[in-house]
């Protein structure tokens, strides 16, 4: 099967949606399918190259500035950028040229902001019945994909002018045949907004990116997490206000009053890094790792006792949660968005109200008080849970959905290759 993945963000620097798109592209290619990726690059004219075994097309959409700069410009520029991004004529032309060249069996769209709704419409006109959209945030129904502040509230209420944005997007998305999200919470919210009116809905979890064989190797070398005074906390994510990193540092600083030997490792990059280093960097209990990936990420997860996901926004999924499970580490997460669908209270972690420093501190304090036997039990449960998010399992789910697309029914779809 020939599959084209469209994602404005692709890879580690693209955050969760970019990482998941990369995982899926690699997994499909390893399963014997022909995969091409369309993502952003530096030039308006597209380039094509082989990147880590994938055929990758890159181009820069014609707009005021790149997607990565979306939060760094004046309000008037951001508004104009959003207007252009409703339907970007330049993107439509580039998509048409690449898709006609590739002639795919399936077009799977991930991060569409930056590429605009032109991706949906162009793909559906060229290849009806073959278009899939996976929603990694709420950008399809709101100019603010994280549903923050006034704009987010207007999107939920279907209030004007955001309602106009939703209606235009609903029209452009009518040709999508399958819409998925990694949590039921997110899928129901997006479908209720009126988008993807002709699409079959489905929930498919994100993968942590490790295969069954890789998980087995990881599990074989792990030790149960340290408990008591040796408890080590880990934050793994973007250092941005919506991730709750300020609240986490405040809660941990309080906890240190009674448990001065504890450690908090902070792995990630973002606009708050300088502020946090200035405030906490000279305290030995706080350790800033910077951005981590590959071996450095695995090392941080191996050292951790408990992983923290204290988001202030309604996370669609929680990639860090399932990465923690792969290493047998329980998670303290916010009771918001799709996170409660992942974390089982008292079995694989704990849930706290988002933004509540006192509750977060109390939950961390309870984790420190756990004995080794209880921590080891949670460790085993987390390891068992991690198999549900293996590369093979998620690829299997997507291939099953691809096979059911109107224009693909009956197509012989090979399963994952056996090593």
Secondary structure, 3 states (H helix, E strand, C coil): CEEEEECCCCCHHHHHHHHHHHHHHHHHHHCCCEEEEEEECCCCCCEEEEECCEEEEEECCCCCCCHHHCCCCCHHHHHHHHHHHHCCHHHHHHHHHHHHHHCCCEEEECCCCCCCCHHHHHHHHHCCCCEEEEECCCCCCCCCCCCCHHHHHHHHHCCCCHHHHHHHHHHHHHHCCEEEECCHHHHHHHHHCCCCCCCEEEECCCCCCCCHHHHHHHHHHCCCCCCHHHCEEEEECCCCHHHCHHHHHHHHHHHCCCCCCCEEEEECCCCCHHHHHHHHCCCCCEEEEECCCCHHHHHHHHHCCEEEECCCCCCCCCHHHHHHHHCCCEEEEECCCCHHHCCCECCCEEEECCCCHHHHHHHHHHHHHCCHHHHHHHHHHHHHHHHHHCHHHHHHHHHHHHHCCCCCCCCCCCCCCCC
